[in-house]
Amino acid sequence: MTLLSYAKAMNRALSDALEADPAVCVFGEDVGAGLAGLTPGLQRRFGAGRVVDVPLSEQAFTSAGIGAALNGMRPVIELQIPSLLFLVFEQLANQAHKFPLMTGGQARVPLTVVVPGSGSRSGWAGQHSDHPYGLFAHVGIKTLAPATPTDAYGLLSSAIADDDPVVLFAPAGALAVREDVTAPLAPVPIGAARIHRAGTDVTVVAVGHLVHQAVAVAEELADEVSVEVLDPRTLYPLDRSALVESLRRTGRLVVVDDSNRFAGFAAEVLAVAAEECRLLAPPLRVTRPDGAVLPFAPALDRALQPGAEQLRDAVRAVLK
Amino acid sequence: MSLPHLTDPAGRYRAMRLIRSFEELALEWVRSGLVVGGTHPYIGQEAVAVGVCAALDPADQLTSTHRGHGHVLAKGADPGRLLAELLGRVGGLNGGRGGSMHAADFSLGILGANGIVGAGAPIAVGSAWAAQQRGEPTVVASFFGDGALNQGVLLEALNLASIWRAPVVFVCENNGYATTLPAAAAVGGSACGRAAAFGIPAETVDGMDVEAVRAAAERAVQRARAGGGPSFLECLTYRFEAHHTMERRFRLSYRTAAEVASWRERDPLATGLPEAARIDREVAELLSAAAEFALASAEPDPATATDHLYASGLRPRSGAAL
């Protein structure tokens, strides 16, 4: 039995992509040393010209990634903490995403941004704990949040092969997940959801690390309710048909989403359900509060994140 | 092999005249309502675009600014297709999707004008880095104004270019004003001082003299091509017209008539070239054919408004309720 860790899966996806295509390169802070856990060994294997340690200049090296992408490369940018996405929002939302349309189809920007450790890592406080996938999904950038090592491998591989900019959020809460891998690792298509557990009474749509929490809650409640756990994996573009099919079976919906509530990802899932399905009960969301900023003290940090107990309560509430 | 249309003084004069006449026509079209959204006129700054591009090869690239028509034309873009772009027609350089501020022609190495001040510089560095990695001799010229000197990302780009010895020529078009704010009130230290701080050779040149700009640009391009890394040129120039065509509505008075007049006396087109009159006539004919092409180009079909949103072909969901 080989247990594959989440970080090792991403490392392998990067390594396989670098091996397969000379246009693939990695830009990031401390990627040579592999500080964030994704890139150990890659610089030694592929050289400092392809796995590039960059100065602390997120805006410039993200834009340089865009320029390299415009000139035939397929750069992967590693941002060590999610809040750095706020610094490079201009580069991703206003440059990378807009180039193909604004140039009338002349340009493509095959750029992948990987954020290892998005969301709370307990004790990292206000500026290191955001999980801002909703911003990117809203803008229209392909937005991924794999929950398992095999999905991390598969989605990162697909992101690198994609001709558009993609942001991949590796949730801090999923990095410790290990998986017994028997089948060969393979790309996972962007835009395809995954049902982790089949059920007939309630669909729980869970994002990233919360998939594992949702499966645990579903098992726990197995005697009283049959819960289906659907992991969108790709937040944008959303696999609407998988969602709608699941809701046709169950008629009830709870979304558990570790980002802010207002105009967040969960709101979009509810809107799709309301527009396209006839539900048996009003759908519910379990999220961070509106406009949340995570406090430092561990008990306060946890208090703002979607918890198993809230999910249990929500599942029971939609059954009534 | 340098750009074939800019190899001699007559060619360079022709390019400057083309930019001037193009801009005059664009102004006319803005005033008549034919061009919506307006433009940022380049009139007065022609020597910079032409002087720099005269030092480039066809395979070299550039990034441009919101005031980009001059750079795009100097690199060789078709004036008819640029006019069609200003009109938002399908025959435009970008199929009418970009307009004045985003004109691009990737086949000519024009990586796009950019609506965000300073944003093109790090893109230029990245493209130059990519070429360098593949062992290609490409040089990338990155144009920006004095306003961009205060954008953090530009300073970050200078640093990256310096440590990577990227083949980039940074071209600061110092026209004295960031919209209405005088450079003297905005730029601490100096333009060249900023480049020097990153170990990048920098020089200030007369941006009203196309030959002076060309000579400096050739030194910079040769350095880049030889592996010597980036250079920085500060071109002292002036825009004779407003920051944007919308400015007319506001009766702004941030510069004196005397100041404008004194710069107009140094018009870069006053070269005294003997064949100027003949070239002017040729350019007028060229431009009238270009205008005819642009005006005859079709309006885009509204059903294609989201075409090209994704290079991968992903189609967005409609915004309509049903």
HADDOCK unambig.tbl for C-alpha pairs under 7 A between the chains (distance, minus, plus):
assign (segid A and resid 57 and name CA) (segid B and resid 156 and name CA) 6.01 0.50 0.50
assign (segid A and resid 59 and name CA) (segid B and resid 153 and name CA) 6.07 0.50 0.50
assign (segid A and resid 60 and name CA) (segid B and resid 122 and name CA) 5.30 0.50 0.50
assign (segid A and resid 60 and name CA) (segid B and resid 153 and name CA) 5.70 0.50 0.50
assign (segid A and resid 60 and name CA) (segid B and resid 156 and name CA) 5.54 0.50 0.50
assign (segid A and resid 60 and name CA) (segid B and resid 157 and name CA) 5.39 0.50 0.50
assign (segid A and resid 63 and name CA) (segid B and resid 122 and name CA) 5.36 0.50 0.50
assign (segid A and resid 63 and name CA) (segid B and resid 123 and name CA) 5.17 0.50 0.50
assign (segid A and resid 64 and name CA) (segid B and resid 122 and name CA) 5.12 0.50 0.50
assign (segid A and resid 64 and name CA) (segid B and resid 123 and name CA) 4.88 0.50 0.50
assign (segid A and resid 64 and name CA) (segid B and resid 125 and name CA) 5.80 0.50 0.50
assign (segid A and resid 64 and name CA) (segid B and resid 126 and name CA) 3.60 0.50 0.50
assign (segid A and resid 64 and name CA) (segid B and resid 127 and name CA) 6.96 0.50 0.50
assign (segid A and resid 65 and name CA) (segid B and resid 126 and name CA) 5.77 0.50 0.50
assign (segid A and resid 66 and name CA) (segid B and resid 123 and name CA) 6.03 0.50 0.50
assign (segid A and resid 66 and name CA) (segid B and resid 126 and name CA) 6.77 0.50 0.50
assign (segid A and resid 67 and name CA) (segid B and resid 123 and name CA) 4.05 0.50 0.50
assign (segid A and resid 67 and name CA) (segid B and resid 124 and name CA) 5.94 0.50 0.50
assign (segid A and resid 67 and name CA) (segid B and resid 125 and name CA) 6.89 0.50 0.50
assign (segid A and resid 67 and name CA) (segid B and resid 126 and name CA) 4.25 0.50 0.50
assign (segid A and resid 67 and name CA) (segid B and resid 127 and name CA) 4.29 0.50 0.50
assign (segid A and resid 68 and name CA) (segid B and resid 126 and name CA) 4.56 0.50 0.50
assign (segid A and resid 68 and name CA) (segid B and resid 127 and name CA) 4.38 0.50 0.50
assign (segid A and resid 68 and name CA) (segid B and resid 129 and name CA) 6.81 0.50 0.50
assign (segid A and resid 68 and name CA) (segid B and resid 130 and name CA) 5.13 0.50 0.50
assign (segid A and resid 70 and name CA) (segid B and resid 127 and name CA) 6.74 0.50 0.50
assign (segid A and resid 71 and name CA) (segid B and resid 127 and name CA) 5.39 0.50 0.50
assign (segid A and resid 71 and name CA) (segid B and resid 130 and name CA) 6.36 0.50 0.50
assign (segid A and resid 73 and name CA) (segid B and resid 130 and name CA) 6.74 0.50 0.50
assign (segid A and resid 100 and name CA) (segid B and resid 308 and name CA) 5.72 0.50 0.50
assign (segid A and resid 100 and name CA) (segid B and resid 309 and name CA) 5.91 0.50 0.50
assign (segid A and resid 100 and name CA) (segid B and resid 310 and name CA) 6.39 0.50 0.50
assign (segid A and resid 100 and name CA) (segid B and resid 311 and name CA) 6.19 0.50 0.50
assign (segid A and resid 101 and name CA) (segid B and resid 97 and name CA) 6.47 0.50 0.50
assign (segid A and resid 101 and name CA) (segid B and resid 308 and name CA) 4.73 0.50 0.50
assign (segid A and resid 101 and name CA) (segid B and resid 309 and name CA) 4.62 0.50 0.50
assign (segid A and resid 102 and name CA) (segid B and resid 94 and name CA) 6.86 0.50 0.50
assign (segid A and resid 102 and name CA) (segid B and resid 97 and name CA) 5.08 0.50 0.50
assign (segid A and resid 102 and name CA) (segid B and resid 98 and name CA) 4.46 0.50 0.50
assign (segid A and resid 102 and name CA) (segid B and resid 102 and name CA) 6.52 0.50 0.50
assign (segid A and resid 103 and name CA) (segid B and resid 94 and name CA) 4.75 0.50 0.50
assign (segid A and resid 103 and name CA) (segid B and resid 97 and name CA) 6.47 0.50 0.50
assign (segid A and resid 103 and name CA) (segid B and resid 98 and name CA) 5.83 0.50 0.50
assign (segid A and resid 103 and name CA) (segid B and resid 104 and name CA) 6.12 0.50 0.50
assign (segid A and resid 104 and name CA) (segid B and resid 94 and name CA) 4.29 0.50 0.50
assign (segid A and resid 104 and name CA) (segid B and resid 95 and name CA) 5.24 0.50 0.50
assign (segid A and resid 104 and name CA) (segid B and resid 97 and name CA) 5.47 0.50 0.50
assign (segid A and resid 104 and name CA) (segid B and resid 308 and name CA) 6.14 0.50 0.50
assign (segid A and resid 105 and name CA) (segid B and resid 308 and name CA) 4.92 0.50 0.50
assign (segid A and resid 105 and name CA) (segid B and resid 311 and name CA) 7.00 0.50 0.50
assign (segid A and resid 106 and name CA) (segid B and resid 106 and name CA) 6.46 0.50 0.50
assign (segid A and resid 108 and name CA) (segid B and resid 311 and name CA) 5.52 0.50 0.50
assign (segid A and resid 162 and name CA) (segid B and resid 312 and name CA) 6.84 0.50 0.50
assign (segid A and resid 163 and name CA) (segid B and resid 311 and name CA) 5.78 0.50 0.50
assign (segid A and resid 163 and name CA) (segid B and resid 312 and name CA) 5.29 0.50 0.50
assign (segid A and resid 164 and name CA) (segid B and resid 310 and name CA) 6.33 0.50 0.50
assign (segid A and resid 164 and name CA) (segid B and resid 311 and name CA) 5.84 0.50 0.50
assign (segid A and resid 164 and name CA) (segid B and resid 312 and name CA) 6.17 0.50 0.50
